[in-house]
Amino acid sequence: MVVVLGMAILGAILGAITARKRKGSGADIAQYAAGYGIAFALLGLVLSLLLVRFVV
């Protein structure tokens, strides 16, 4: 679960940075942060499941 939350936070930060570099408005930054956060959380979920399946 820690992996999923960590990846979601990392994704939100990267999304906000990406939108800010593209000179987006506040709504653009929020949308990029949410989109990247969801995508990275899903990636973290898959990684977490793989870790549990193959390591434990």
mmCIF entry with sequence, helices, sheets and N, C-alpha, C, O atoms, coordinates in Angstrom:
data_MODEL
# 
_entry.id   MODEL 
# 
_entity.id                         1 
_entity.type                       polymer 
_entity.pdbx_number_of_molecules   1 
# 
_entity_poly.entity_id                      1 
_entity_poly.type                           'polypeptide(L)' 
_entity_poly.nstd_linkage                   no 
_entity_poly.nstd_monomer                   no 
_entity_poly.pdbx_seq_one_letter_code       MVVVLGMAILGAILGAITARKRKGSGADIAQYAAGYGIAFALLGLVLSLLLVRFVV 
_entity_poly.pdbx_seq_one_letter_code_can   MVVVLGMAILGAILGAITARKRKGSGADIAQYAAGYGIAFALLGLVLSLLLVRFVV 
_entity_poly.pdbx_strand_id                 A 
# 
loop_
_entity_poly_seq.entity_id 
_entity_poly_seq.num 
_entity_poly_seq.mon_id 
_entity_poly_seq.hetero 
1 1  MET n 
1 2  VAL n 
1 3  VAL n 
1 4  VAL n 
1 5  LEU n 
1 6  GLY n 
1 7  MET n 
1 8  ALA n 
1 9  ILE n 
1 10 LEU n 
1 11 GLY n 
1 12 ALA n 
1 13 ILE n 
1 14 LEU n 
1 15 GLY n 
1 16 ALA n 
1 17 ILE n 
1 18 THR n 
1 19 ALA n 
1 20 ARG n 
1 21 LYS n 
1 22 ARG n 
1 23 LYS n 
1 24 GLY n 
1 25 SER n 
1 26 GLY n 
1 27 ALA n 
1 28 ASP n 
1 29 ILE n 
1 30 ALA n 
1 31 GLN n 
1 32 TYR n 
1 33 ALA n 
1 34 ALA n 
1 35 GLY n 
1 36 TYR n 
1 37 GLY n 
1 38 ILE n 
1 39 ALA n 
1 40 PHE n 
1 41 ALA n 
1 42 LEU n 
1 43 LEU n 
1 44 GLY n 
1 45 LEU n 
1 46 VAL n 
1 47 LEU n 
1 48 SER n 
1 49 LEU n 
1 50 LEU n 
1 51 LEU n 
1 52 VAL n 
1 53 ARG n 
1 54 PHE n 
1 55 VAL n 
1 56 VAL n 
# 
_struct_asym.id          A 
_struct_asym.entity_id   1 
# 
loop_
_struct_conf.conf_type_id 
_struct_conf.id 
_struct_conf.pdbx_PDB_helix_id 
_struct_conf.beg_label_comp_id 
_struct_conf.beg_label_asym_id 
_struct_conf.beg_label_seq_id 
_struct_conf.pdbx_beg_PDB_ins_code 
_struct_conf.end_label_comp_id 
_struct_conf.end_label_asym_id 
_struct_conf.end_label_seq_id 
_struct_conf.pdbx_end_PDB_ins_code 
_struct_conf.beg_auth_comp_id 
_struct_conf.beg_auth_asym_id 
_struct_conf.beg_auth_seq_id 
_struct_conf.end_auth_comp_id 
_struct_conf.end_auth_asym_id 
_struct_conf.end_auth_seq_id 
_struct_conf.pdbx_PDB_helix_class 
_struct_conf.details 
_struct_conf.pdbx_PDB_helix_length 
HELX_P HELX_P1 AA1 VAL A 2  ? LYS A 21 ? VAL A 2  LYS A 21 1 ? 20 
HELX_P HELX_P2 AA2 GLY A 26 ? VAL A 55 ? GLY A 26 VAL A 55 1 ? 30 
# 
_struct_conf_type.id          HELX_P 
_struct_conf_type.criteria    ? 
_struct_conf_type.reference   ? 
# 
loop_
_atom_site.group_PDB 
_atom_site.id 
_atom_site.type_symbol 
_atom_site.label_atom_id 
_atom_site.label_alt_id 
_atom_site.label_comp_id 
_atom_site.label_asym_id 
_atom_site.label_entity_id 
_atom_site.label_seq_id 
_atom_site.pdbx_PDB_ins_code 
_atom_site.Cartn_x 
_atom_site.Cartn_y 
_atom_site.Cartn_z 
_atom_site.occupancy 
_atom_site.B_iso_or_equiv 
_atom_site.pdbx_formal_charge 
_atom_site.auth_seq_id 
_atom_site.auth_comp_id 
_atom_site.auth_asym_id 
_atom_site.auth_atom_id 
_atom_site.pdbx_PDB_model_num 
ATOM 1   N N  . MET A 1 1  ? 0.821  -1.191  0.000   1.00 0.00 ? 1  MET A N  1 
ATOM 2   C CA . MET A 1 1  ? 0.000  0.000   0.000   1.00 0.00 ? 1  MET A CA 1 
ATOM 3   C C  . MET A 1 1  ? 0.868  1.258   0.000   1.00 0.00 ? 1  MET A C  1 
ATOM 4   O O  . MET A 1 1  ? 0.494  2.283   -0.570  1.00 0.00 ? 1  MET A O  1 
ATOM 5   N N  . VAL A 1 2  ? 2.007  1.167   0.633   1.00 0.00 ? 2  VAL A N  1 
ATOM 6   C CA . VAL A 1 2  ? 2.922  2.307   0.681   1.00 0.00 ? 2  VAL A CA 1 
ATOM 7   C C  . VAL A 1 2  ? 3.432  2.623   -0.721  1.00 0.00 ? 2  VAL A C  1 
ATOM 8   O O  . VAL A 1 2  ? 3.608  3.789   -1.073  1.00 0.00 ? 2  VAL A O  1 
ATOM 9   N N  . VAL A 1 3  ? 3.667  1.591   -1.516  1.00 0.00 ? 3  VAL A N  1 
ATOM 10  C CA . VAL A 1 3  ? 4.154  1.786   -2.878  1.00 0.00 ? 3  VAL A CA 1 
ATOM 11  C C  . VAL A 1 3  ? 3.116  2.550   -3.698  1.00 0.00 ? 3  VAL A C  1 
ATOM 12  O O  . VAL A 1 3  ? 3.468  3.455   -4.454  1.00 0.00 ? 3  VAL A O  1 
ATOM 13  N N  . VAL A 1 4  ? 1.859  2.195   -3.556  1.00 0.00 ? 4  VAL A N  1 
ATOM 14  C CA . VAL A 1 4  ? 0.790  2.843   -4.321  1.00 0.00 ? 4  VAL A CA 1 
ATOM 15  C C  . VAL A 1 4  ? 0.687  4.326   -3.954  1.00 0.00 ? 4  VAL A C  1 
ATOM 16  O O  . VAL A 1 4  ? 0.608  5.182   -4.835  1.00 0.00 ? 4  VAL A O  1 
ATOM 17  N N  . LEU A 1 5  ? 0.687  4.619   -2.678  1.00 0.00 ? 5  LEU A N  1 
ATOM 18  C CA . LEU A 1 5  ? 0.588  6.018   -2.240  1.00 0.00 ? 5  LEU A CA 1 
ATOM 19  C C  . LEU A 1 5  ? 1.821  6.822   -2.655  1.00 0.00 ? 5  LEU A C  1 
ATOM 20  O O  . LEU A 1 5  ? 1.706  7.970   -3.084  1.00 0.00 ? 5  LEU A O  1 
ATOM 21  N N  . GLY A 1 6  ? 2.978  6.220   -2.526  1.00 0.00 ? 6  GLY A N  1 
ATOM 22  C CA . GLY A 1 6  ? 4.207  6.898   -2.928  1.00 0.00 ? 6  GLY A CA 1 
ATOM 23  C C  . GLY A 1 6  ? 4.227  7.216   -4.412  1.00 0.00 ? 6  GLY A C  1 
ATOM 24  O O  . GLY A 1 6  ? 4.621  8.309   -4.818  1.00 0.00 ? 6  GLY A O  1 
ATOM 25  N N  . MET A 1 7  ? 3.801  6.259   -5.216  1.00 0.00 ? 7  MET A N  1 
ATOM 26  C CA . MET A 1 7  ? 3.759  6.476   -6.658  1.00 0.00 ? 7  MET A CA 1 
ATOM 27  C C  . MET A 1 7  ? 2.713  7.525   -7.021  1.00 0.00 ? 7  MET A C  1 
ATOM 28  O O  . MET A 1 7  ? 2.934  8.319   -7.936  1.00 0.00 ? 7  MET A O  1 
ATOM 29  N N  . ALA A 1 8  ? 1.581  7.544   -6.323  1.00 0.00 ? 8  ALA A N  1 
ATOM 30  C CA . ALA A 1 8  ? 0.546  8.547   -6.594  1.00 0.00 ? 8  ALA A CA 1 
ATOM 31  C C  . ALA A 1 8  ? 1.060  9.956   -6.295  1.00 0.00 ? 8  ALA A C  1 
ATOM 32  O O  . ALA A 1 8  ? 0.819  10.888  -7.061  1.00 0.00 ? 8  ALA A O  1 
ATOM 33  N N  . ILE A 1 9  ? 1.757  10.098  -5.196  1.00 0.00 ? 9  ILE A N  1 
ATOM 34  C CA . ILE A 1 9  ? 2.311  11.406  -4.834  1.00 0.00 ? 9  ILE A CA 1 
ATOM 35  C C  . ILE A 1 9  ? 3.385  11.821  -5.827  1.00 0.00 ? 9  ILE A C  1 
ATOM 36  O O  . ILE A 1 9  ? 3.426  12.976  -6.251  1.00 0.00 ? 9  ILE A O  1 
ATOM 37  N N  . LEU A 1 10 ? 4.253  10.888  -6.202  1.00 0.00 ? 10 LEU A N  1 
ATOM 38  C CA . LEU A 1 10 ? 5.293  11.177  -7.193  1.00 0.00 ? 10 LEU A CA 1 
ATOM 39  C C  . LEU A 1 10 ? 4.664  11.591  -8.523  1.00 0.00 ? 10 LEU A C  1 
ATOM 40  O O  . LEU A 1 10 ? 5.113  12.549  -9.153  1.00 0.00 ? 10 LEU A O  1 
ATOM 41  N N  . GLY A 1 11 ? 3.637  10.878  -8.945  1.00 0.00 ? 11 GLY A N  1 
ATOM 42  C CA . GLY A 1 11 ? 2.960  11.213  -10.186 1.00 0.00 ? 11 GLY A CA 1 
ATOM 43  C C  . GLY A 1 11 ? 2.315  12.583  -10.142 1.00 0.00 ? 11 GLY A C  1 
ATOM 44  O O  . GLY A 1 11 ? 2.378  13.332  -11.117 1.00 0.00 ? 11 GLY A O  1 
ATOM 45  N N  . ALA A 1 12 ? 1.694  12.920  -9.017  1.00 0.00 ? 12 ALA A N  1 
ATOM 46  C CA . ALA A 1 12 ? 1.067  14.234  -8.887  1.00 0.00 ? 12 ALA A CA 1 
ATOM 47  C C  . ALA A 1 12 ? 2.111  15.347  -8.968  1.00 0.00 ? 12 ALA A C  1 
ATOM 48  O O  . ALA A 1 12 ? 1.877  16.380  -9.595  1.00 0.00 ? 12 ALA A O  1 
ATOM 49  N N  . ILE A 1 13 ? 3.238  15.135  -8.344  1.00 0.00 ? 13 ILE A N  1 
ATOM 50  C CA . ILE A 1 13 ? 4.309  16.136  -8.389  1.00 0.00 ? 13 ILE A CA 1 
ATOM 51  C C  . ILE A 1 13 ? 4.838  16.280  -9.811  1.00 0.00 ? 13 ILE A C  1 
ATOM 52  O O  . ILE A 1 13 ? 5.016  17.397  -10.296 1.00 0.00 ? 13 ILE A O  1 
ATOM 53  N N  . LEU A 1 14 ? 5.090  15.165  -10.478 1.00 0.00 ? 14 LEU A N  1 
ATOM 54  C CA . LEU A 1 14 ? 5.586  15.228  -11.856 1.00 0.00 ? 14 LEU A CA 1 
ATOM 55  C C  . LEU A 1 14 ? 4.561  15.854  -12.798 1.00 0.00 ? 14 LEU A C  1 
ATOM 56  O O  . LEU A 1 14 ? 4.929  16.601  -13.704 1.00 0.00 ? 14 LEU A O  1 
ATOM 57  N N  . GLY A 1 15 ? 3.290  15.557  -12.592 1.00 0.00 ? 15 GLY A N  1 
ATOM 58  C CA . GLY A 1 15 ? 2.244  16.158  -13.413 1.00 0.00 ? 15 GLY A CA 1 
ATOM 59  C C  . GLY A 1 15 ? 2.172  17.662  -13.234 1.00 0.00 ? 15 GLY A C  1 
ATOM 60  O O  . GLY A 1 15 ? 2.041  18.399  -14.210 1.00 0.00 ? 15 GLY A O  1 
ATOM 61  N N  . ALA A 1 16 ? 2.257  18.120  -12.002 1.00 0.00 ? 16 ALA A N  1 
ATOM 62  C CA . ALA A 1 16 ? 2.224  19.559  -11.737 1.00 0.00 ? 16 ALA A CA 1 
ATOM 63  C C  . ALA A 1 16 ? 3.436  20.253  -12.352 1.00 0.00 ? 16 ALA A C  1 
ATOM 64  O O  . ALA A 1 16 ? 3.312  21.345  -12.907 1.00 0.00 ? 16 ALA A O  1 
ATOM 65  N N  . ILE A 1 17 ? 4.595  19.631  -12.255 1.00 0.00 ? 17 ILE A N  1 
ATOM 66  C CA . ILE A 1 17 ? 5.798  20.211  -12.850 1.00 0.00 ? 17 ILE A CA 1 
ATOM 67  C C  . ILE A 1 17 ? 5.672  20.279  -14.363 1.00 0.00 ? 17 ILE A C  1 
ATOM 68  O O  . ILE A 1 17 ? 6.059  21.273  -14.978 1.00 0.00 ? 17 ILE A O  1 
ATOM 69  N N  . THR A 1 18 ? 5.130  19.220  -14.967 1.00 0.00 ? 18 THR A N  1 
ATOM 70  C CA . THR A 1 18 ? 4.952  19.197  -16.413 1.00 0.00 ? 18 THR A CA 1 
ATOM 71  C C  . THR A 1 18 ? 4.013  20.305  -16.873 1.00 0.00 ? 18 THR A C  1 
ATOM 72  O O  . THR A 1 18 ? 4.309  21.005  -17.842 1.00 0.00 ? 18 THR A O  1 
ATOM 73  N N  . ALA A 1 19 ? 2.886  20.470  -16.189 1.00 0.00 ? 19 ALA A N  1 
ATOM 74  C CA . ALA A 1 19 ? 1.931  21.508  -16.564 1.00 0.00 ? 19 ALA A CA 1 
ATOM 75  C C  . ALA A 1 19 ? 2.515  22.895  -16.361 1.00 0.00 ? 19 ALA A C  1 
ATOM 76  O O  . ALA A 1 19 ? 2.260  23.803  -17.152 1.00 0.00 ? 19 ALA A O  1 
ATOM 77  N N  . ARG A 1 20 ? 3.287  23.059  -15.315 1.00 0.00 ? 20 ARG A N  1 
ATOM 78  C CA . ARG A 1 20 ? 3.893  24.370  -15.052 1.00 0.00 ? 20 ARG A CA 1 
ATOM 79  C C  . ARG A 1 20 ? 4.926  24.713  -16.126 1.00 0.00 ? 20 ARG A C  1 
ATOM 80  O O  . ARG A 1 20 ? 5.030  25.869  -16.536 1.00 0.00 ? 20 ARG A O  1 
ATOM 81  N N  . LYS A 1 21 ? 5.695  23.709  -16.587 1.00 0.00 ? 21 LYS A N  1 
ATOM 82  C CA . LYS A 1 21 ? 6.667  23.942  -17.658 1.00 0.00 ? 21 LYS A CA 1 
ATOM 83  C C  . LYS A 1 21 ? 5.974  24.340  -18.951 1.00 0.00 ? 21 LYS A C  1 
ATOM 84  O O  . LYS A 1 21 ? 6.522  25.108  -19.742 1.00 0.00 ? 21 LYS A O  1 
ATOM 85  N N  . ARG A 1 22 ? 4.769  23.820  -19.167 1.00 0.00 ? 22 ARG A N  1 
ATOM 86  C CA . ARG A 1 22 ? 4.013  24.147  -20.376 1.00 0.00 ? 22 ARG A CA 1 
ATOM 87  C C  . ARG A 1 22 ? 3.183  25.416  -20.206 1.00 0.00 ? 22 ARG A C  1 
ATOM 88  O O  . ARG A 1 22 ? 2.334  25.733  -21.039 1.00 0.00 ? 22 ARG A O  1 
ATOM 89  N N  . LYS A 1 23 ? 3.438  26.130  -19.125 1.00 0.00 ? 23 LYS A N  1 
ATOM 90  C CA . LYS A 1 23 ? 2.782  27.401  -18.812 1.00 0.00 ? 23 LYS A CA 1 
ATOM 91  C C  . LYS A 1 23 ? 1.254  27.261  -18.722 1.00 0.00 ? 23 LYS A C  1 
ATOM 92  O O  . LYS A 1 23 ? 0.509  28.071  -19.275 1.00 0.00 ? 23 LYS A O  1 
ATOM 93  N N  . GLY A 1 24 ? 0.814  26.230  -18.022 1.00 0.00 ? 24 GLY A N  1 
ATOM 94  C CA . GLY A 1 24 ? -0.615 26.002  -17.836 1.00 0.00 ? 24 GLY A CA 1 
ATOM 95  C C  . GLY A 1 24 ? -1.184 26.832  -16.705 1.00 0.00 ? 24 GLY A C  1 
ATOM 96  O O  . GLY A 1 24 ? -0.456 27.305  -15.831 1.00 0.00 ? 24 GLY A O  1 
ATOM 97  N N  . SER A 1 25 ? -2.494 27.002  -16.734 1.00 0.00 ? 25 SER A N  1 
ATOM 98  C CA . SER A 1 25 ? -3.178 27.736  -15.663 1.00 0.00 ? 25 SER A CA 1 
ATOM 99  C C  . SER A 1 25 ? -3.302 26.818  -14.434 1.00 0.00 ? 25 SER A C  1 
ATOM 100 O O  . SER A 1 25 ? -2.846 25.675  -14.445 1.00 0.00 ? 25 SER A O  1 
ATOM 101 N N  . GLY A 1 26 ? -3.918 27.340  -13.402 1.00 0.00 ? 26 GLY A N  1 
ATOM 102 C CA . GLY A 1 26 ? -4.092 26.551  -12.179 1.00 0.00 ? 26 GLY A CA 1 
ATOM 103 C C  . GLY A 1 26 ? -4.917 25.295  -12.413 1.00 0.00 ? 26 GLY A C  1 
ATOM 104 O O  . GLY A 1 26 ? -4.632 24.239  -11.848 1.00 0.00 ? 26 GLY A O  1 
ATOM 105 N N  . ALA A 1 27 ? -5.949 25.418  -13.257 1.00 0.00 ? 27 ALA A N  1 
ATOM 106 C CA . ALA A 1 27 ? -6.782 24.251  -13.573 1.00 0.00 ? 27 ALA A CA 1 
ATOM 107 C C  . ALA A 1 27 ? -5.994 23.209  -14.369 1.00 0.00 ? 27 ALA A C  1 
ATOM 108 O O  . ALA A 1 27 ? -6.170 22.007  -14.169 1.00 0.00 ? 27 ALA A O  1 
ATOM 109 N N  . ASP A 1 28 ? -5.129 23.671  -15.266 1.00 0.00 ? 28 ASP A N  1 
ATOM 110 C CA . ASP A 1 28 ? -4.288 22.747  -16.031 1.00 0.00 ? 28 ASP A CA 1 
ATOM 111 C C  . ASP A 1 28 ? -3.340 21.986  -15.112 1.00 0.00 ? 28 ASP A C  1 
ATOM 112 O O  . ASP A 1 28 ? -3.148 20.778  -15.256 1.00 0.00 ? 28 ASP A O  1 
ATOM 113 N N  . ILE A 1 29 ? -2.756 22.707  -14.171 1.00 0.00 ? 29 ILE A N  1 
ATOM 114 C CA . ILE A 1 29 ? -1.826 22.079  -13.229 1.00 0.00 ? 29 ILE A CA 1 
ATOM 115 C C  . ILE A 1 29 ? -2.548 21.032  -12.392 1.00 0.00 ? 29 ILE A C  1 
ATOM 116 O O  . ILE A 1 29 ? -2.023 19.942  -12.166 1.00 0.00 ? 29 ILE A O  1 
ATOM 117 N N  . ALA A 1 30 ? -3.754 21.362  -11.933 1.00 0.00 ? 30 ALA A N  1 
ATOM 118 C CA . ALA A 1 30 ? -4.526 20.410  -11.132 1.00 0.00 ? 30 ALA A CA 1 
ATOM 119 C C  . ALA A 1 30 ? -4.915 19.187  -11.953 1.00 0.00 ? 30 ALA A C  1 
ATOM 120 O O  . ALA A 1 30 ? -4.877 18.063  -11.451 1.00 0.00 ? 30 ALA A O  1 
ATOM 121 N N  . GLN A 1 31 ? -5.292 19.402  -13.224 1.00 0.00 ? 31 GLN A N  1 
ATOM 122 C CA . GLN A 1 31 ? -5.698 18.282  -14.060 1.00 0.00 ? 31 GLN A CA 1 
ATOM 123 C C  . GLN A 1 31 ? -4.508 17.369  -14.378 1.00 0.00 ? 31 GLN A C  1 
ATOM 124 O O  . GLN A 1 31 ? -4.635 16.146  -14.329 1.00 0.00 ? 31 GLN A O  1 
ATOM 125 N N  . TYR A 1 32 ? -3.369 17.953  -14.699 1.00 0.00 ? 32 TYR A N  1 
ATOM 126 C CA . TYR A 1 32 ? -2.175 17.145  -14.957 1.00 0.00 ? 32 TYR A CA 1 
ATOM 127 C C  . TYR A 1 32 ? -1.771 16.381  -13.693 1.00 0.00 ? 32 TYR A C  1 
ATOM 128 O O  . TYR A 1 32 ? -1.419 15.203  -13.765 1.00 0.00 ? 32 TYR A O  1 
ATOM 129 N N  . ALA A 1 33 ? -1.823 17.047  -12.541 1.00 0.00 ? 33 ALA A N  1 
ATOM 130 C CA . ALA A 1 33 ? -1.445 16.389  -11.288 1.00 0.00 ? 33 ALA A CA 1 
ATOM 131 C C  . ALA A 1 33 ? -2.378 15.208  -11.010 1.00 0.00 ? 33 ALA A C  1 
ATOM 132 O O  . ALA A 1 33 ? -1.921 14.141  -10.601 1.00 0.00 ? 33 ALA A O  1 
ATOM 133 N N  . ALA A 1 34 ? -3.683 15.395  -11.232 1.00 0.00 ? 34 ALA A N  1 
ATOM 134 C CA . ALA A 1 34 ? -4.628 14.306  -10.994 1.00 0.00 ? 34 ALA A CA 1 
ATOM 135 C C  . ALA A 1 34 ? -4.412 13.165  -11.981 1.00 0.00 ? 34 ALA A C  1 
ATOM 136 O O  . ALA A 1 34 ? -4.406 11.998  -11.591 1.00 0.00 ? 34 ALA A O  1 
ATOM 137 N N  . GLY A 1 35 ? -4.238 13.493  -13.239 1.00 0.00 ? 35 GLY A N  1 
ATOM 138 C CA . GLY A 1 35 ? -4.039 12.460  -14.266 1.00 0.00 ? 35 GLY A CA 1 
ATOM 139 C C  . GLY A 1 35 ? -2.771 11.653  -14.039 1.00 0.00 ? 35 GLY A C  1 
ATOM 140 O O  . GLY A 1 35 ? -2.792 10.422  -14.076 1.00 0.00 ? 35 GLY A O  1 
ATOM 141 N N  . TYR A 1 36 ? -1.677 12.345  -13.807 1.00 0.00 ? 36 TYR A N  1 
ATOM 142 C CA . TYR A 1 36 ? -0.416 11.652  -13.555 1.00 0.00 ? 36 TYR A CA 1 
ATOM 143 C C  . TYR A 1 36 ? -0.483 10.870  -12.239 1.00 0.00 ? 36 TYR A C  1 
ATOM 144 O O  . TYR A 1 36 ? 0.055  9.767   -12.140 1.00 0.00 ? 36 TYR A O  1 
ATOM 145 N N  . GLY A 1 37 ? -1.140 11.443  -11.240 1.00 0.00 ? 37 GLY A N  1 
ATOM 146 C CA . GLY A 1 37 ? -1.273 10.751  -9.959  1.00 0.00 ? 37 GLY A CA 1 
ATOM 147 C C  . GLY A 1 37 ? -2.029 9.446   -10.102 1.00 0.00 ? 37 GLY A C  1 
ATOM 148 O O  . GLY A 1 37 ? -1.621 8.432   -9.536  1.00 0.00 ? 37 GLY A O  1 
ATOM 149 N N  . ILE A 1 38 ? -3.123 9.452   -10.848 1.00 0.00 ? 38 ILE A N  1 
ATOM 150 C CA . ILE A 1 38 ? -3.896 8.217   -11.064 1.00 0.00 ? 38 ILE A CA 1 
ATOM 151 C C  . ILE A 1 38 ? -3.086 7.201   -11.850 1.00 0.00 ? 38 ILE A C  1 
ATOM 152 O O  . ILE A 1 38 ? -3.058 6.021   -11.503 1.00 0.00 ? 38 ILE A O  1 
ATOM 153 N N  . ALA A 1 39 ? -2.423 7.659   -12.913 1.00 0.00 ? 39 ALA A N  1 
ATOM 154 C CA . ALA A 1 39 ? -1.628 6.748   -13.736 1.00 0.00 ? 39 ALA A CA 1 
ATOM 155 C C  . ALA A 1 39 ? -0.490 6.107   -12.929 1.00 0.00 ? 39 ALA A C  1 
ATOM 156 O O  . ALA A 1 39 ? -0.253 4.904   -13.029 1.00 0.00 ? 39 ALA A O  1 
ATOM 157 N N  . PHE A 1 40 ? 0.199  6.910   -12.143 1.00 0.00 ? 40 PHE A N  1 
ATOM 158 C CA . PHE A 1 40 ? 1.308  6.383   -11.347 1.00 0.00 ? 40 PHE A CA 1 
ATOM 159 C C  . PHE A 1 40 ? 0.799  5.484   -10.217 1.00 0.00 ? 40 PHE A C  1 
ATOM 160 O O  . PHE A 1 40 ? 1.471  4.522   -9.845  1.00 0.00 ? 40 PHE A O  1 
ATOM 161 N N  . ALA A 1 41 ? -0.371 5.787   -9.674  1.00 0.00 ? 41 ALA A N  1 
ATOM 162 C CA . ALA A 1 41 ? -0.949 4.929   -8.637  1.00 0.00 ? 41 ALA A CA 1 
ATOM 163 C C  . ALA A 1 41 ? -1.277 3.549   -9.211  1.00 0.00 ? 41 ALA A C  1 
ATOM 164 O O  . ALA A 1 41 ? -1.045 2.532   -8.558  1.00 0.00 ? 41 ALA A O  1 
ATOM 165 N N  . LEU A 1 42 ? -1.813 3.517   -10.425 1.00 0.00 ? 42 LEU A N  1 
ATOM 166 C CA . LEU A 1 42 ? -2.090 2.227   -11.069 1.00 0.00 ? 42 LEU A CA 1 
ATOM 167 C C  . LEU A 1 42 ? -0.799 1.461   -11.323 1.00 0.00 ? 42 LEU A C  1 
ATOM 168 O O  . LEU A 1 42 ? -0.741 0.248   -11.119 1.00 0.00 ? 42 LEU A O  1 
ATOM 169 N N  . LEU A 1 43 ? 0.230  2.163   -11.766 1.00 0.00 ? 43 LEU A N  1 
ATOM 170 C CA . LEU A 1 43 ? 1.531  1.523   -11.959 1.00 0.00 ? 43 LEU A CA 1 
ATOM 171 C C  . LEU A 1 43 ? 2.077  1.000   -10.631 1.00 0.00 ? 43 LEU A C  1 
ATOM 172 O O  . LEU A 1 43 ? 2.631  -0.097  -10.576 1.00 0.00 ? 43 LEU A O  1 
ATOM 173 N N  . GLY A 1 44 ? 1.922  1.782   -9.565  1.00 0.00 ? 44 GLY A N  1 
ATOM 174 C CA . GLY A 1 44 ? 2.354  1.347   -8.236  1.00 0.00 ? 44 GLY A CA 1 
ATOM 175 C C  . GLY A 1 44 ? 1.582  0.141   -7.753  1.00 0.00 ? 44 GLY A C  1 
ATOM 176 O O  . GLY A 1 44 ? 2.145  -0.730  -7.089  1.00 0.00 ? 44 GLY A O  1 
ATOM 177 N N  . LEU A 1 45 ? 0.291  0.075   -8.078  1.00 0.00 ? 45 LEU A N  1 
ATOM 178 C CA . LEU A 1 45 ? -0.522 -1.080  -7.707  1.00 0.00 ? 45 LEU A CA 1 
ATOM 179 C C  . LEU A 1 45 ? -0.008 -2.345  -8.385  1.00 0.00 ? 45 LEU A C  1 
ATOM 180 O O  . LEU A 1 45 ? 0.104  -3.394  -7.752  1.00 0.00 ? 45 LEU A O  1 
ATOM 181 N N  . VAL A 1 46 ? 0.299  -2.240  -9.659  1.00 0.00 ? 46 VAL A N  1 
ATOM 182 C CA . VAL A 1 46 ? 0.833  -3.396  -10.390 1.00 0.00 ? 46 VAL A CA 1 
ATOM 183 C C  . VAL A 1 46 ? 2.180  -3.809  -9.802  1.00 0.00 ? 46 VAL A C  1 
ATOM 184 O O  . VAL A 1 46 ? 2.429  -4.996  -9.593  1.00 0.00 ? 46 VAL A O  1 
ATOM 185 N N  . LEU A 1 47 ? 3.039  -2.843  -9.537  1.00 0.00 ? 47 LEU A N  1 
ATOM 186 C CA . LEU A 1 47 ? 4.345  -3.170  -8.939  1.00 0.00 ? 47 LEU A CA 1 
ATOM 187 C C  . LEU A 1 47 ? 4.184  -3.814  -7.570  1.00 0.00 ? 47 LEU A C  1 
ATOM 188 O O  . LEU A 1 47 ? 4.904  -4.754  -7.234  1.00 0.00 ? 47 LEU A O  1 
ATOM 189 N N  . SER A 1 48 ? 3.242  -3.309  -6.780  1.00 0.00 ? 48 SER A N  1 
ATOM 190 C CA . SER A 1 48 ? 2.993  -3.864  -5.457  1.00 0.00 ? 48 SER A CA 1 
ATOM 191 C C  . SER A 1 48 ? 2.501  -5.308  -5.551  1.00 0.00 ? 48 SER A C  1 
ATOM 192 O O  . SER A 1 48 ? 2.938  -6.175  -4.794  1.00 0.00 ? 48 SER A O  1 
ATOM 193 N N  . LEU A 1 49 ? 1.594  -5.550  -6.485  1.00 0.00 ? 49 LEU A N  1 
ATOM 194 C CA . LEU A 1 49 ? 1.091  -6.912  -6.665  1.00 0.00 ? 49 LEU A CA 1 
ATOM 195 C C  . LEU A 1 49 ? 2.196  -7.858  -7.122  1.00 0.00 ? 49 LEU A C  1 
ATOM 196 O O  . LEU A 1 49 ? 2.272  -8.996  -6.658  1.00 0.00 ? 49 LEU A O  1 
ATOM 197 N N  . LEU A 1 50 ? 3.044  -7.396  -8.021  1.00 0.00 ? 50 LEU A N  1 
ATOM 198 C CA . LEU A 1 50 ? 4.164  -8.224  -8.479  1.00 0.00 ? 50 LEU A CA 1 
ATOM 199 C C  . LEU A 1 50 ? 5.140  -8.517  -7.345  1.00 0.00 ? 50 LEU A C  1 
ATOM 200 O O  . LEU A 1 50 ? 5.637  -9.636  -7.219  1.00 0.00 ? 50 LEU A O  1 
ATOM 201 N N  . LEU A 1 51 ? 5.413  -7.506  -6.523  1.00 0.00 ? 51 LEU A N  1 
ATOM 202 C CA . LEU A 1 51 ? 6.313  -7.716  -5.393  1.00 0.00 ? 51 LEU A CA 1 
ATOM 203 C C  . LEU A 1 51 ? 5.750  -8.746  -4.418  1.00 0.00 ? 51 LEU A C  1 
ATOM 204 O O  . LEU A 1 51 ? 6.479  -9.620  -3.948  1.00 0.00 ? 51 LEU A O  1 
ATOM 205 N N  . VAL A 1 52 ? 4.468  -8.648  -4.115  1.00 0.00 ? 52 VAL A N  1 
ATOM 206 C CA . VAL A 1 52 ? 3.847  -9.584  -3.188  1.00 0.00 ? 52 VAL A CA 1 
ATOM 207 C C  . VAL A 1 52 ? 3.834  -10.980 -3.802  1.00 0.00 ? 52 VAL A C  1 
ATOM 208 O O  . VAL A 1 52 ? 4.080  -11.968 -3.110  1.00 0.00 ? 52 VAL A O  1 
ATOM 209 N N  . ARG A 1 53 ? 3.553  -11.059 -5.069  1.00 0.00 ? 53 ARG A N  1 
ATOM 210 C CA . ARG A 1 53 ? 3.430  -12.368 -5.739  1.00 0.00 ? 53 ARG A CA 1 
ATOM 211 C C  . ARG A 1 53 ? 4.754  -13.097 -5.831  1.00 0.00 ? 53 ARG A C  1 
ATOM 212 O O  . ARG A 1 53 ? 4.818  -14.301 -5.582  1.00 0.00 ? 53 ARG A O  1 
ATOM 213 N N  . PHE A 1 54 ? 5.819  -12.378 -6.189  1.00 0.00 ? 54 PHE A N  1 
ATOM 214 C CA . PHE A 1 54 ? 7.089  -13.042 -6.460  1.00 0.00 ? 54 PHE A CA 1 
ATOM 215 C C  . PHE A 1 54 ? 8.092  -13.002 -5.315  1.00 0.00 ? 54 PHE A C  1 
ATOM 216 O O  . PHE A 1 54 ? 8.985  -13.848 -5.268  1.00 0.00 ? 54 PHE A O  1 
ATOM 217 N N  . VAL A 1 55 ? 7.981  -12.066 -4.404  1.00 0.00 ? 55 VAL A N  1 
ATOM 218 C CA . VAL A 1 55 ? 8.965  -11.946 -3.333  1.00 0.00 ? 55 VAL A CA 1 
ATOM 219 C C  . VAL A 1 55 ? 8.502  -12.642 -2.073  1.00 0.00 ? 55 VAL A C  1 
ATOM 220 O O  . VAL A 1 55 ? 9.278  -13.349 -1.430  1.00 0.00 ? 55 VAL A O  1 
ATOM 221 N N  . VAL A 1 56 ? 7.251  -12.451 -1.714  1.00 0.00 ? 56 VAL A N  1 
ATOM 222 C CA . VAL A 1 56 ? 6.764  -12.998 -0.448  1.00 0.00 ? 56 VAL A CA 1 
ATOM 223 C C  . VAL A 1 56 ? 6.318  -14.423 -0.606  1.00 0.00 ? 56 VAL A C  1 
ATOM 224 O O  . VAL A 1 56 ? 5.878  -15.043 0.361   1.00 0.00 ? 56 VAL A O  1 
# 
